[in-house]
Amino acid sequence: MARYLKTGRPPEQASADAKKVRDIVTGILEDIENRGEDALREISEKFDKWNPPAFRLSEQEIEGCLSQLSQQNIDDIKFAQTQVRNFAEAQRSALKDVEVETLPGVVLGHKNMPVASVGCYVPGGKYPLVASAHMSVVTAKVAGVPRVIAASPPYHGKPSPAVVAAMHLGGADEIYGMGGVQAIAAMALGTKNIPSVAMIVGPGNAYVAEAKRQLFGRVGIDLIAGPTETLVIADDTVDGEICATDLLGQAEHGLNTPAILLTTSEKLARATMAEVERLLRVLPTAELAAASWRDYGEVIVCDSDQEMVQEADRIASEHVQVMTRDPDYFLANMKNYGALFLGPRTNVAYGDKVIGTNHTLPTGKAARYTGGLWVGKFIKTCTYQKVLTDEASAMVGEYCSRLCVLEGFLGHAEQANIRVRRYGGRDVPYATAVNEERRYPQAS
């Protein structure tokens, strides 16, 4: 039976915070929808102290950002984007159009088509998240999206050169210096100078996530990503230092990042907790990481690998780092996770920044029903049908007519009946043809 050596903040304590976020986001969305660019500028000035002549960066401004980076910076960005692109291309090649003759003369199929336009949000308030540009912009372009725009907030009073470079090198067609809810609203709803998009993707803070939630339906979204989560599954084949490092490496994201250790070794559990305290005395981002560990850190000791799988599927974490004798056991048996990192040679930071898989992943137990952002999120799979022979149309029509009458849809049935008569040369039992009113029950 699983035993907790450390527990975190009860999730119900977050409900009041969530209501406050919802109300603020609703007001901002309504304001930008009603007043457009004027509201966008006022809100940007209020929250980001940012009100440039134009939110869209010019070619000269983009080149200016690139010129501030070293060649090593540029090469590193290109390397990471190559890995993301290569994997996205492999995923895209797995998506095949389908056409099959399901009955003689009946052809059904589907086509995989990219959406027309996408807005990619790249967070940049606390940290300029260069990697988020790779994950969204590059992947959308591999999917074939014709218009990909990208937006990120100013960093230290101006667009982040590294983020802008990543957007540009990734293939963004338009780059905007704007952040937060106002950026999501501008891209989704459009303004005088920013044509709206069909889909919004990318991570962000609680306000960005809530904006995407409220706008879903008017535009498509990838998923609603909450605070970063990490789960380390380990046994006595590794030590407390590596476990603590992997926990705190994600806890530094913010003040509310769940970081959980799941282990079959109580000795390792206690060693990890001790190492966490030691590392928090030297880690430059300890202020954020310590708060997350204090309020959201958990340590759970299980009796077996099987029990760890059960607990891990219950937790349904965004990132799962597996460091055990047989990591592939978890690959074979786990069902609920955003991404798995198997063995001590890999880690979540590799996935976040460079290895090639996408780092926009489900949080808040959403891994129970969805995976993360991938090339397929930008693809619409749309079906079509063709009936090639008179005989096929009449045969399907008879089935369709009876089923429509069964449901009471007499107009639907007539769509089938007219084809049975024209292509089959025969009447339909229980027909509802408009030129055969005698077959309808007369109203009393």
C-alpha positions as CSV (number, residue, x, y, z in Angstrom):
1,M,0.0,0.0,0.0
2,A,1.3,3.4,-1.0
3,R,2.7,5.5,2.0
4,Y,3.2,9.3,1.9
5,L,6.3,10.6,3.4
6,K,5.5,14.1,2.2
7,T,2.2,15.6,1.0
8,G,1.4,18.9,-0.8
9,R,-1.2,21.6,-0.7
10,P,-4.8,20.2,-1.0
11,P,-6.1,21.0,-4.6
12,E,-9.4,22.4,-3.3
13,Q,-7.5,25.4,-2.0
14,A,-6.9,26.5,-5.5
15,S,-10.7,27.0,-6.3
16,A,-10.8,30.6,-5.0
17,D,-7.8,31.5,-7.1
18,A,-9.4,30.0,-10.2
19,K,-12.5,32.1,-9.9
20,K,-10.5,35.3,-9.6
21,V,-8.6,34.4,-12.8
22,R,-11.8,33.6,-14.7
23,D,-13.3,37.0,-13.8
24,I,-10.2,38.9,-14.8
25,V,-9.9,37.0,-18.1
26,T,-13.5,37.5,-19.0
27,G,-13.2,41.3,-18.6
28,I,-10.1,41.5,-20.8
29,L,-11.6,39.4,-23.6
30,E,-14.8,41.4,-23.6
31,D,-12.8,44.7,-23.6
32,I,-10.6,43.7,-26.6
33,E,-13.6,42.3,-28.5
34,N,-15.5,45.5,-28.0
35,R,-12.7,48.1,-28.4
36,G,-10.1,46.2,-30.4
37,E,-6.6,47.8,-30.8
38,D,-7.4,50.6,-28.3
39,A,-8.1,48.1,-25.5
40,L,-5.1,46.0,-26.6
41,R,-2.8,48.9,-26.1
42,E,-4.3,50.0,-22.8
43,I,-4.0,46.5,-21.4
44,S,-0.5,45.9,-22.7
45,E,0.6,49.2,-21.1
46,K,-1.1,48.2,-17.8
47,F,0.3,44.7,-17.5
48,D,3.6,44.8,-19.5
49,K,4.4,48.5,-19.6
50,W,4.6,48.0,-23.3
51,N,3.0,50.2,-26.0
52,P,5.1,50.2,-29.2
53,P,4.2,52.0,-32.4
54,A,3.3,48.6,-33.8
55,F,3.0,45.2,-32.1
56,R,4.1,43.4,-35.2
57,L,7.9,43.4,-35.5
58,S,9.3,44.7,-38.7
59,E,12.0,42.8,-40.7
60,Q,14.5,45.3,-39.4
61,E,13.5,44.7,-35.8
62,I,13.8,40.9,-36.3
63,E,17.2,41.3,-37.9
64,G,18.2,43.5,-35.0
65,C,17.3,40.7,-32.5
66,L,19.3,38.1,-34.4
67,S,22.3,40.4,-34.5
68,Q,22.3,40.5,-30.7
69,L,22.9,36.7,-30.5
70,S,26.2,34.9,-30.9
71,Q,26.8,32.4,-33.6
72,Q,26.7,29.7,-31.0
73,N,23.3,30.9,-29.8
74,I,22.0,30.7,-33.4
75,D,23.6,27.3,-34.0
76,D,22.1,25.9,-30.8
77,I,18.6,27.2,-31.8
78,K,19.0,25.7,-35.2
79,F,20.1,22.3,-33.7
80,A,17.1,22.1,-31.4
81,Q,14.7,23.1,-34.3
82,T,16.2,20.4,-36.5
83,Q,15.4,17.8,-33.9
84,V,11.8,19.0,-33.5
85,R,11.4,19.2,-37.2
86,N,12.8,15.8,-37.9
87,F,10.4,14.2,-35.4
88,A,7.4,16.2,-36.5
89,E,8.1,15.2,-40.1
90,A,8.2,11.5,-39.0
91,Q,4.8,12.0,-37.3
92,R,3.4,13.8,-40.4
93,S,4.4,10.9,-42.6
94,A,2.4,8.6,-40.4
95,L,-0.8,10.5,-41.2
96,K,-2.2,9.0,-44.4
97,D,-5.1,9.9,-46.6
98,V,-7.6,7.1,-46.9
99,E,-9.9,6.0,-49.7
100,V,-11.6,2.6,-49.7
101,E,-14.5,0.9,-51.6
102,T,-16.6,-0.3,-48.6
103,L,-19.3,-1.8,-50.8
104,P,-19.5,-2.3,-54.5
105,G,-19.8,1.2,-55.9
106,V,-19.5,3.0,-52.6
107,V,-16.2,4.9,-52.0
108,L,-15.4,6.5,-48.6
109,G,-12.3,8.4,-47.7
110,H,-10.6,11.0,-45.6
111,K,-8.1,13.8,-46.3
112,N,-5.6,15.2,-43.8
113,M,-5.5,19.0,-44.3
114,P,-3.7,21.7,-42.2
115,V,-5.8,24.4,-40.6
116,A,-5.5,27.8,-42.4
117,S,-3.9,29.8,-39.7
118,V,-2.4,29.4,-36.2
119,G,-1.4,31.7,-33.4
120,C,1.6,30.5,-31.4
121,Y,2.0,31.9,-27.9
122,V,5.5,31.8,-26.5
123,P,5.7,32.7,-22.7
124,G,8.3,35.1,-21.7
125,G,7.4,36.9,-18.4
126,K,9.7,35.1,-15.9
127,Y,11.8,33.3,-18.4
128,P,12.1,33.8,-22.2
129,L,11.0,30.3,-23.3
130,V,12.9,30.0,-26.5
131,A,12.0,26.3,-26.8
132,S,8.3,27.0,-26.9
133,A,8.8,28.7,-30.2
134,H,10.3,25.5,-31.6
135,M,7.5,23.4,-30.3
136,S,4.7,25.4,-31.8
137,V,6.0,27.3,-34.8
138,V,8.2,24.5,-36.3
139,T,5.5,21.9,-35.7
140,A,2.8,24.0,-37.3
141,K,5.0,24.6,-40.4
142,V,5.8,20.9,-40.8
143,A,2.0,20.3,-40.7
144,G,1.7,22.7,-43.6
145,V,-0.2,25.6,-42.0
146,P,0.0,28.5,-44.5
147,R,-0.1,31.3,-41.9
148,V,1.7,30.9,-38.6
149,I,1.9,33.9,-36.4
150,A,3.7,34.1,-33.1
151,A,3.5,36.3,-30.1
152,S,5.6,36.7,-26.9
153,P,5.6,39.4,-24.2
154,P,8.4,41.9,-23.8
155,Y,11.3,40.7,-21.6
156,H,13.0,43.4,-19.6
157,G,11.2,46.1,-21.5
158,K,11.7,44.8,-25.1
159,P,11.2,41.7,-27.2
160,S,13.6,38.9,-26.2
161,P,16.2,38.6,-29.0
162,A,16.5,34.8,-28.4
163,V,12.7,34.2,-28.6
164,V,12.3,36.4,-31.7
165,A,15.2,34.6,-33.3
166,A,13.6,31.2,-32.6
167,M,10.3,32.4,-33.9
168,H,11.9,33.7,-37.1
169,L,14.2,30.7,-37.7
170,G,11.2,28.4,-37.0
171,G,9.3,29.9,-39.9
172,A,6.8,32.3,-38.3
173,D,5.1,34.5,-40.9
174,E,4.3,37.3,-38.5
175,I,5.9,38.1,-35.1
176,Y,4.2,40.2,-32.5
177,G,5.6,41.7,-29.3
178,M,2.6,41.2,-26.9
179,G,1.8,38.9,-24.1
180,G,-0.7,37.5,-21.7
181,V,-4.5,37.4,-22.2
182,Q,-4.3,40.3,-24.5
183,A,-2.1,38.4,-26.9
184,I,-4.4,35.4,-26.9
185,A,-7.4,37.7,-27.4
186,A,-5.8,39.7,-30.3
187,M,-4.8,36.6,-32.2
188,A,-8.1,34.8,-31.6
189,L,-10.5,37.7,-32.1
190,G,-8.5,39.9,-34.4
191,T,-8.0,43.7,-34.3
192,K,-7.7,46.4,-37.0
193,N,-4.1,45.4,-37.6
194,I,-4.0,41.7,-36.6
195,P,-6.2,39.3,-38.7
196,S,-7.6,36.6,-36.5
197,V,-6.4,33.0,-36.6
198,A,-8.3,29.6,-36.6
199,M,-6.3,28.1,-33.8
200,I,-4.3,29.1,-30.7
201,V,-1.5,26.9,-29.3
202,G,1.3,27.2,-26.7
203,P,1.7,27.2,-22.9
204,G,1.3,30.1,-20.6
205,N,0.4,31.1,-17.1
206,A,-3.0,30.6,-15.4
207,Y,-4.5,33.7,-17.2
208,V,-3.3,32.5,-20.6
209,A,-4.7,29.0,-20.0
210,E,-8.1,30.5,-18.9
211,A,-8.2,32.7,-22.0
212,K,-7.7,29.7,-24.2
213,R,-10.5,27.9,-22.3
214,Q,-12.9,30.7,-22.7
215,L,-12.1,31.2,-26.4
216,F,-12.3,27.5,-27.3
217,G,-15.0,26.9,-29.8
218,R,-14.5,30.3,-31.4
219,V,-11.0,29.1,-32.2
220,G,-9.4,25.7,-31.8
221,I,-6.7,25.2,-29.2
222,D,-4.1,22.5,-28.5
223,L,-4.9,22.0,-24.8
224,I,-5.3,23.9,-21.6
225,A,-1.9,23.7,-19.9
226,G,-1.7,24.4,-16.2
227,P,1.4,24.6,-14.1
228,T,4.3,22.2,-15.1
229,E,4.2,18.8,-13.4
230,T,6.9,16.3,-12.9
231,L,6.9,12.8,-11.5
232,V,10.0,10.8,-10.8
233,I,9.7,7.1,-10.6
234,A,12.8,5.5,-9.1
235,D,14.2,2.5,-7.3
236,D,17.4,1.7,-5.5
237,T,19.4,1.6,-8.8
238,V,19.8,5.4,-8.6
239,D,20.6,7.8,-5.8
240,G,19.0,10.7,-4.1
241,E,21.1,13.4,-5.8
242,I,19.8,12.5,-9.3
243,C,16.2,12.2,-8.1
244,A,16.4,15.6,-6.2
245,T,18.0,17.3,-9.3
246,D,15.2,16.1,-11.6
247,L,12.5,17.2,-9.2
248,L,13.9,20.7,-8.6
249,G,14.8,21.1,-12.2
250,Q,11.1,21.3,-12.9
251,A,10.0,22.9,-9.6
252,E,11.8,26.1,-10.7
253,H,9.1,26.8,-13.2
254,G,7.0,28.7,-10.7
255,L,5.4,28.7,-7.3
256,N,2.9,26.0,-8.0
257,T,4.7,23.2,-9.8
258,P,3.9,19.7,-8.5
259,A,7.1,17.6,-8.1
260,I,6.5,14.1,-6.9
261,L,8.8,11.2,-6.1
262,L,7.4,7.7,-6.4
263,T,9.7,4.9,-5.2
264,T,9.9,1.4,-3.9
265,S,12.8,2.4,-1.6
266,E,12.2,4.3,1.6
267,K,16.0,4.8,1.9
268,L,16.0,6.5,-1.5
269,A,13.0,8.6,-0.6
270,R,14.6,9.9,2.6
271,A,17.9,10.5,0.8
272,T,16.1,12.4,-1.9
273,M,14.4,14.7,0.6
274,A,17.7,15.4,2.2
275,E,19.3,16.2,-1.2
276,V,16.4,18.5,-2.0
277,E,17.1,20.5,1.1
278,R,20.8,20.6,0.3
279,L,20.3,21.7,-3.3
280,L,17.9,24.4,-2.3
281,R,20.7,26.1,-0.4
282,V,22.7,26.5,-3.6
283,L,20.3,26.5,-6.5
284,P,20.0,30.0,-8.1
285,T,16.3,29.5,-8.7
286,A,15.7,28.2,-5.2
287,E,13.1,30.8,-4.2
288,L,10.7,29.5,-6.8
289,A,11.7,25.8,-6.5
290,A,11.5,25.9,-2.7
291,A,7.9,27.2,-2.7
292,S,6.8,24.6,-5.2
293,W,8.5,21.8,-3.2
294,R,7.0,23.1,0.1
295,D,3.4,23.4,-1.2
296,Y,3.2,20.8,-4.0
297,G,6.0,18.3,-3.4
298,E,5.1,14.8,-2.6
299,V,7.1,11.6,-1.7
300,I,5.3,8.3,-2.0
301,V,6.7,4.9,-1.1
302,C,5.2,1.8,-2.9
303,D,5.6,-1.9,-2.4
304,S,6.2,-2.9,-6.0
305,D,6.6,-1.7,-9.6
306,Q,3.0,-2.7,-10.2
307,E,1.8,-0.4,-7.4
308,M,4.0,2.4,-8.8
309,V,2.3,2.0,-12.2
310,Q,-1.1,2.2,-10.5
311,E,-0.1,5.4,-8.5
312,A,1.5,6.9,-11.6
313,D,-1.7,6.4,-13.7
314,R,-3.7,8.0,-10.9
315,I,-1.4,11.0,-10.8
316,A,-1.4,11.3,-14.6
317,S,1.5,13.6,-14.6
318,E,2.7,15.8,-17.5
319,H,6.3,14.6,-17.3
320,V,7.3,11.2,-16.0
321,Q,11.0,10.4,-15.4
322,V,11.6,6.6,-14.9
323,M,14.8,5.5,-13.3
324,T,14.4,1.8,-12.4
325,R,15.9,-1.6,-13.2
326,D,13.4,-2.0,-16.0
327,P,12.1,1.3,-17.4
328,D,10.4,-0.5,-20.3
329,Y,8.0,-2.1,-17.8
330,F,6.5,1.3,-17.3
331,L,6.5,2.0,-21.1
332,A,4.5,-1.2,-21.5
333,N,2.1,-0.7,-18.6
334,M,1.5,3.0,-17.9
335,K,-1.4,4.6,-19.6
336,N,-1.7,8.2,-18.2
337,Y,1.2,10.5,-18.9
338,G,2.1,13.5,-21.1
339,A,5.6,12.2,-21.9
340,L,7.9,9.4,-20.6
341,F,11.6,9.8,-20.0
342,L,13.0,6.3,-19.7
343,G,16.3,5.7,-17.9
344,P,18.7,7.9,-16.1
345,R,20.5,9.0,-19.3
346,T,17.5,11.1,-20.4
347,N,15.5,13.7,-18.4
348,V,12.7,16.2,-18.7
349,A,15.0,19.1,-19.6
350,Y,16.1,17.2,-22.8
351,G,12.4,16.9,-23.8
352,D,11.7,20.5,-22.8
353,K,14.6,22.0,-24.8
354,V,16.2,20.0,-27.5
355,I,15.7,16.3,-28.0
356,G,12.8,16.6,-30.5
357,T,9.6,15.5,-28.8
358,N,7.1,18.3,-28.1
359,H,7.1,19.9,-24.7
360,T,3.5,21.3,-24.7
361,L,1.9,18.5,-22.7
362,P,-1.3,17.8,-20.8
363,T,-1.5,18.8,-17.1
364,G,-4.1,18.7,-14.4
365,K,-4.8,14.9,-15.1
366,A,-5.7,15.7,-18.7
367,A,-3.3,12.9,-19.6
368,R,-6.1,10.6,-18.9
369,Y,-7.7,11.6,-22.2
370,T,-5.2,13.4,-24.4
371,G,-1.6,13.6,-25.4
372,G,0.3,16.7,-26.0
373,L,0.9,19.0,-28.9
374,W,2.1,17.3,-32.1
375,V,1.9,17.7,-35.8
376,G,-1.5,16.1,-35.9
377,K,-3.1,18.8,-33.8
378,F,-2.7,21.2,-36.7
379,I,-4.4,18.7,-39.1
380,K,-8.1,18.4,-39.9
381,T,-9.1,14.9,-40.9
382,C,-12.1,15.4,-43.1
383,T,-14.2,12.7,-44.7
384,Y,-15.8,12.4,-48.1
385,Q,-18.0,9.8,-49.9
386,K,-18.8,8.9,-53.5
387,V,-21.4,6.5,-54.8
388,L,-20.3,5.4,-58.3
389,T,-23.2,3.2,-59.5
390,D,-27.0,3.4,-59.7
391,E,-27.3,0.0,-58.0
392,A,-25.2,1.1,-55.0
393,S,-27.2,4.3,-54.5
394,A,-30.5,2.4,-54.6
395,M,-29.3,-0.3,-52.3
396,V,-27.9,2.1,-49.7
397,G,-31.0,4.3,-50.1
398,E,-33.4,1.5,-49.0
399,Y,-31.5,1.0,-45.8
400,C,-31.3,4.7,-45.2
401,S,-35.0,5.3,-45.8
402,R,-36.1,2.7,-43.3
403,L,-33.6,4.0,-40.7
404,C,-34.7,7.5,-41.2
405,V,-38.4,6.6,-40.7
406,L,-37.4,4.6,-37.6
407,E,-36.1,7.9,-36.2
408,G,-39.0,10.0,-37.4
409,F,-36.9,12.0,-39.9
410,L,-39.2,11.9,-42.9
411,G,-37.4,14.7,-44.8
412,H,-34.2,12.7,-44.4
413,A,-36.0,9.6,-45.7
414,E,-37.1,11.4,-48.8
415,Q,-33.5,12.2,-49.7
416,A,-33.0,8.4,-49.9
417,N,-36.4,7.7,-51.5
418,I,-35.9,9.9,-54.5
419,R,-32.6,8.2,-55.3
420,V,-34.2,4.7,-54.9
421,R,-36.9,5.7,-57.4
422,R,-34.5,7.4,-59.8
423,Y,-31.5,5.1,-59.7
424,G,-33.3,1.8,-58.7
425,G,-36.5,2.2,-60.7
426,R,-38.6,1.0,-57.7
427,D,-40.7,2.3,-54.9
428,V,-39.7,2.2,-51.3
429,P,-41.8,0.4,-48.6
430,Y,-43.2,2.9,-46.2
431,A,-42.0,5.7,-48.5
432,T,-42.5,9.3,-47.4
433,A,-42.2,10.9,-50.9
434,V,-43.7,14.3,-51.1
435,N,-45.5,13.3,-54.3
436,E,-47.1,10.4,-52.5
437,E,-49.0,12.2,-49.7
438,R,-51.4,9.3,-49.4
439,R,-48.6,7.4,-47.6
440,Y,-48.4,9.9,-44.8
441,P,-50.7,9.3,-41.8
442,Q,-53.5,11.9,-42.0
443,A,-53.8,14.3,-39.1
444,S,-57.0,13.7,-37.2
